[in-house]
Amino acid sequence: MKALSHHLDDYLRLRRQLGFRLQVPGILLRNFVRFAEQDGAGFITTKLALRWATLPATIKQVHRASRLGIVRRFAEYVSALDARTEVPAQKLIPCQVRRQDPYHYTDENILQLVSGARQIDPSSKIKGPTFATFIGLLAVTGMRVGEAMGLERQDVDFNQSLLTVRRAKGNRSRLVPLHPTTVQALQKYSCLRDQIYPRPINPSFFVWEGGRRLFHHTIHPWFLLVACRAGLRQPGGRRGPRLHDLRHYFAICTLLKWYQSDVDVEVHLPELATFLGHVNVGDSYWYLSAVPELLKLATLRWERVEKGVK
């Protein structure tokens, strides 16, 4: 029989070949296998998985459930190769995960954020322009934060007005067409960036102080500061707008334009899903949260259909 560590190597290799990155799950599963080896276990049992998933004692319930789920998927794979394997039941650690309601930005909010981002650090020539352009790009394309951070210079085609998003969620890539005004904004930023750092130290399109790449731990504290200054969040508060909510803003603005242009919105929904990087249209519905203006337009459209008015 193969050791659990060998099964894990095969499992991670297979899943990653299928397009899953498994960065955090991979680390956690390595931790689980070490735990099992230290315990002298040669195969996975429900009792073993539960003991590991609930450590340390201070861990939150949602994290316990997530850890058990990661082991359960690994155990399902191993069970086909080792009949001694026990697959933990899905509901052994009950937990309801509720997605945080999105913040509905207004056009004025976006202008406030972009303006505030330009002023985050007057002593730096690059931080303000980078952050302002970054926020603007998220708002007009609906890209994920990580996708925008991962953009490289070769991914931005000014001549074709296209962005190439590589290694997105599910290890998929896609093209994102750009409006002429967005191209102009990106070109302006690109020229400024190259003036400040004529010799790039990495291929990243967006750079921070010293020409370094952007990272989540760099961007999010600055976003919280800008949002607080704009009055959109309370200092130290846990509620309020997030960078991720700019995807909702993009989705809702797109729907409003379609309704106002009197096009068949349902027919065009696959286009929105493509912009957002979703394989299934159903995955995009979460981003179509109802706002008063959108509800009004949808109701008027329904009433016209009921009355047979084109």
C-alpha positions as CSV (number, residue, x, y, z in Angstrom):
1,M,0.0,0.0,0.0
2,K,1.2,3.5,-0.8
3,A,1.9,5.9,2.0
4,L,-0.5,8.8,2.5
5,S,2.2,11.2,1.4
6,H,2.5,9.4,-2.0
7,H,-1.3,9.4,-2.4
8,L,-1.3,13.2,-1.7
9,D,1.4,13.8,-4.3
10,D,-0.7,12.0,-6.9
11,Y,-3.9,13.7,-5.8
12,L,-2.5,17.2,-6.0
13,R,-0.8,16.5,-9.3
14,L,-4.1,15.2,-10.8
15,R,-6.2,18.1,-9.5
16,R,-3.8,20.7,-10.7
17,Q,-3.6,19.2,-14.1
18,L,-7.4,19.7,-14.2
19,G,-6.9,23.4,-13.6
20,F,-7.2,23.6,-9.7
21,R,-4.5,25.6,-8.0
22,L,-5.1,24.2,-4.5
23,Q,-2.6,26.5,-2.9
24,V,-4.2,26.7,0.6
25,P,-5.7,23.2,0.4
26,G,-2.4,21.8,-0.6
27,I,-0.7,23.3,2.4
28,L,-3.5,22.1,4.7
29,L,-3.4,18.5,3.3
30,R,0.4,18.4,3.8
31,N,-0.3,19.4,7.4
32,F,-3.0,16.7,7.7
33,V,-0.7,14.0,6.3
34,R,2.1,15.0,8.8
35,F,-0.5,14.8,11.6
36,A,-1.6,11.3,10.5
37,E,2.1,10.1,10.3
38,Q,2.9,11.4,13.7
39,D,-0.2,9.6,15.0
40,G,1.0,6.4,13.4
41,A,-2.0,6.2,11.0
42,G,-1.5,4.5,7.7
43,F,-4.9,5.3,6.3
44,I,-7.6,7.9,6.7
45,T,-10.4,7.4,9.3
46,T,-13.3,9.7,10.2
47,K,-12.0,9.9,13.7
48,L,-8.5,11.0,12.5
49,A,-10.0,13.6,10.1
50,L,-12.2,15.1,12.8
51,R,-9.4,15.3,15.3
52,W,-7.2,17.2,12.8
53,A,-10.1,19.4,11.5
54,T,-11.0,20.6,15.0
55,L,-7.4,21.7,16.1
56,P,-6.6,24.0,17.6
57,A,-9.5,24.3,20.1
58,T,-9.9,28.0,19.3
59,I,-10.5,27.5,15.6
60,K,-13.8,28.9,14.3
61,Q,-16.6,26.5,13.2
62,V,-16.5,27.7,9.6
63,H,-12.8,26.9,9.4
64,R,-13.4,23.4,11.0
65,A,-16.0,22.6,8.4
66,S,-13.7,23.8,5.6
67,R,-10.7,21.8,6.8
68,L,-12.9,18.6,7.1
69,G,-14.2,19.2,3.6
70,I,-10.7,19.4,2.2
71,V,-9.8,16.1,3.8
72,R,-13.1,14.5,2.7
73,R,-12.3,15.3,-1.0
74,F,-8.9,13.8,-0.5
75,A,-10.3,10.7,1.2
76,E,-12.8,10.2,-1.7
77,Y,-9.8,10.0,-4.0
78,V,-7.8,7.7,-1.8
79,S,-10.8,5.4,-1.1
80,A,-10.7,4.2,-4.7
81,L,-7.1,3.0,-4.1
82,D,-7.2,1.9,-0.5
83,A,-10.3,0.1,0.7
84,R,-9.5,0.9,4.3
85,T,-10.1,4.6,3.8
86,E,-13.1,6.1,5.6
87,V,-14.7,9.1,3.9
88,P,-16.0,11.6,6.5
89,A,-19.7,12.5,6.2
90,Q,-20.3,15.9,4.7
91,K,-22.4,17.2,7.7
92,L,-20.2,16.0,10.6
93,I,-19.4,19.6,11.3
94,P,-22.5,21.6,10.5
95,C,-21.9,25.1,9.3
96,Q,-23.8,27.7,7.4
97,V,-21.8,30.0,5.3
98,R,-23.6,33.3,4.5
99,R,-22.1,35.4,1.8
100,Q,-21.7,39.0,2.8
101,D,-24.2,41.3,1.1
102,P,-22.5,43.4,-1.6
103,Y,-22.2,47.1,-1.2
104,H,-24.0,49.0,-4.0
105,Y,-21.7,51.7,-5.2
106,T,-23.0,54.8,-7.0
107,D,-21.2,56.5,-9.8
108,E,-20.3,59.3,-7.2
109,N,-18.8,56.7,-4.9
110,I,-16.5,55.4,-7.7
111,L,-15.4,59.0,-8.4
112,Q,-14.7,59.5,-4.7
113,L,-12.6,56.3,-4.4
114,V,-10.6,57.1,-7.5
115,S,-10.0,60.7,-6.4
116,G,-9.1,59.5,-2.9
117,A,-6.8,56.8,-4.2
118,R,-4.7,59.4,-6.1
119,Q,-4.0,61.2,-2.8
120,I,-3.0,58.2,-0.6
121,D,0.7,59.1,-0.3
122,P,1.7,62.5,-1.7
123,S,5.4,61.7,-1.1
124,S,5.2,58.8,-3.6
125,K,5.1,59.3,-7.3
126,I,3.7,55.9,-8.1
127,K,1.3,54.8,-5.3
128,G,-1.5,57.2,-6.0
129,P,-1.6,56.7,-9.8
130,T,-1.3,53.0,-9.4
131,F,-4.1,52.7,-6.9
132,A,-6.4,55.1,-8.7
133,T,-5.9,53.4,-12.1
134,F,-6.3,50.0,-10.4
135,I,-9.7,50.9,-8.8
136,G,-10.9,52.4,-12.1
137,L,-10.0,49.3,-14.1
138,L,-11.9,47.1,-11.6
139,A,-15.0,49.3,-11.8
140,V,-15.2,49.3,-15.7
141,T,-14.2,45.7,-16.4
142,G,-15.6,43.6,-13.5
143,M,-12.3,41.9,-13.1
144,R,-11.4,40.0,-9.9
145,V,-8.9,41.8,-7.7
146,G,-6.3,39.0,-8.1
147,E,-6.8,39.1,-11.9
148,A,-6.0,42.8,-12.1
149,M,-3.0,42.3,-9.8
150,G,-1.7,39.5,-12.0
151,L,-1.8,41.5,-15.2
152,E,1.6,41.7,-17.0
153,R,2.6,44.3,-19.5
154,Q,2.2,41.9,-22.4
155,D,-1.4,41.3,-21.3
156,V,-2.4,44.8,-22.1
157,D,-2.8,45.4,-25.9
158,F,-3.4,49.1,-26.5
159,N,-3.7,48.6,-30.3
160,Q,-6.4,46.0,-30.1
161,S,-8.0,47.5,-26.9
162,L,-7.8,44.2,-25.2
163,L,-6.7,42.7,-21.9
164,T,-5.7,39.1,-21.6
165,V,-6.5,37.6,-18.2
166,R,-4.3,34.5,-17.7
167,R,-4.6,31.8,-15.1
168,A,-7.9,33.2,-13.7
169,K,-10.2,31.2,-11.4
170,G,-10.3,27.6,-12.6
171,N,-7.0,28.2,-14.4
172,R,-8.9,29.6,-17.3
173,S,-7.9,32.6,-19.5
174,R,-10.1,35.1,-21.3
175,L,-10.0,38.3,-23.3
176,V,-11.5,41.5,-21.9
177,P,-12.3,44.3,-24.5
178,L,-11.7,47.8,-23.3
179,H,-13.5,51.1,-23.9
180,P,-11.4,53.8,-25.6
181,T,-11.4,55.9,-22.4
182,T,-10.1,53.0,-20.5
183,V,-7.3,52.4,-23.0
184,Q,-6.4,56.1,-22.6
185,A,-6.3,55.8,-18.8
186,L,-4.1,52.7,-19.0
187,Q,-1.8,54.3,-21.5
188,K,-1.4,57.4,-19.4
189,Y,-0.5,55.2,-16.3
190,S,1.8,53.1,-18.4
191,C,3.8,56.1,-19.6
192,L,4.1,57.5,-16.0
193,R,5.1,54.1,-14.6
194,D,7.9,53.8,-17.3
195,Q,9.1,57.3,-16.5
196,I,9.5,56.5,-12.9
197,Y,10.9,53.0,-13.4
198,P,12.5,52.9,-16.8
199,R,14.1,49.6,-16.0
200,P,11.4,47.3,-14.7
201,I,12.3,44.6,-12.2
202,N,9.3,42.4,-13.0
203,P,6.8,42.2,-15.9
204,S,3.8,43.3,-13.8
205,F,1.6,46.0,-15.3
206,F,0.7,47.6,-12.0
207,V,3.6,48.4,-9.7
208,W,4.1,49.8,-6.2
209,E,6.9,51.5,-4.5
210,G,10.3,50.4,-5.8
211,G,8.7,48.9,-8.9
212,R,7.4,45.9,-7.0
213,R,4.3,43.9,-7.7
214,L,1.0,44.6,-6.0
215,F,-0.2,42.2,-3.3
216,H,-3.4,41.8,-1.4
217,H,-1.8,42.8,1.9
218,T,-0.6,46.0,0.2
219,I,-3.8,47.1,-1.5
220,H,-6.5,46.3,1.1
221,P,-5.2,48.5,4.0
222,W,-5.0,51.5,1.6
223,F,-8.5,50.8,0.3
224,L,-9.9,50.8,3.8
225,L,-8.2,54.2,4.4
226,V,-9.6,55.6,1.2
227,A,-13.1,54.3,1.9
228,C,-13.0,55.8,5.4
229,R,-11.9,59.2,4.1
230,A,-14.8,59.1,1.6
231,G,-17.2,58.3,4.4
232,L,-18.1,54.9,3.0
233,R,-16.7,53.0,6.0
234,Q,-16.2,53.7,9.7
235,P,-12.6,53.5,11.0
236,G,-12.1,50.1,12.6
237,G,-15.5,49.0,11.4
238,R,-16.0,45.6,9.8
239,R,-18.9,46.5,7.5
240,G,-18.9,48.6,4.4
241,P,-17.7,48.4,0.8
242,R,-15.0,46.1,-0.4
243,L,-12.8,46.1,-3.5
244,H,-14.6,42.9,-4.5
245,D,-17.9,44.8,-4.6
246,L,-16.7,46.7,-7.7
247,R,-17.7,43.5,-9.6
248,H,-21.2,44.0,-8.5
249,Y,-21.1,47.6,-9.6
250,F,-19.9,46.6,-13.0
251,A,-22.6,43.9,-13.4
252,I,-25.4,46.2,-12.3
253,C,-24.2,49.1,-14.5
254,T,-24.1,46.7,-17.5
255,L,-27.7,45.5,-16.8
256,L,-29.0,49.1,-16.4
257,K,-27.4,50.0,-19.8
258,W,-29.1,47.0,-21.4
259,Y,-32.5,47.8,-20.0
260,Q,-32.1,51.5,-20.9
261,S,-31.1,50.5,-24.5
262,D,-34.2,48.3,-24.7
263,V,-32.2,45.1,-25.6
264,D,-33.2,41.6,-24.7
265,V,-31.3,41.3,-21.4
266,E,-31.8,37.5,-21.1
267,V,-30.1,37.0,-24.4
268,H,-27.1,39.1,-23.4
269,L,-26.5,37.5,-20.0
270,P,-24.0,35.0,-21.3
271,E,-21.9,38.0,-22.4
272,L,-21.9,39.4,-18.9
273,A,-20.9,35.9,-17.6
274,T,-18.0,35.9,-20.0
275,F,-16.9,39.4,-18.9
276,L,-17.0,38.2,-15.2
277,G,-15.1,35.1,-16.0
278,H,-17.9,32.6,-15.3
279,V,-18.4,29.4,-17.2
280,N,-22.1,29.2,-16.3
281,V,-24.5,32.1,-16.5
282,G,-26.0,31.0,-13.2
283,D,-22.7,31.9,-11.4
284,S,-23.3,35.5,-12.4
285,Y,-26.7,35.9,-10.8
286,W,-25.2,36.7,-7.4
287,Y,-23.8,39.9,-8.9
288,L,-27.2,41.0,-10.2
289,S,-28.4,42.2,-6.8
290,A,-31.5,44.3,-7.2
291,V,-31.2,48.1,-6.8
292,P,-34.2,50.4,-7.0
293,E,-33.4,51.7,-10.5
294,L,-32.8,48.2,-11.8
295,L,-36.1,46.9,-10.2
296,K,-38.0,49.7,-11.8
297,L,-36.7,49.1,-15.3
298,A,-37.2,45.3,-14.9
299,T,-40.8,45.9,-13.7
300,L,-41.6,48.2,-16.6
301,R,-40.2,45.7,-19.1
302,W,-42.4,42.9,-17.5
303,E,-45.5,45.1,-17.7
304,R,-44.9,45.9,-21.3
305,V,-44.6,42.2,-22.1
306,E,-47.8,41.4,-20.2
307,K,-49.6,44.1,-22.2
308,G,-48.2,42.8,-25.5
309,V,-46.4,46.1,-26.1
310,K,-43.1,45.9,-28.0
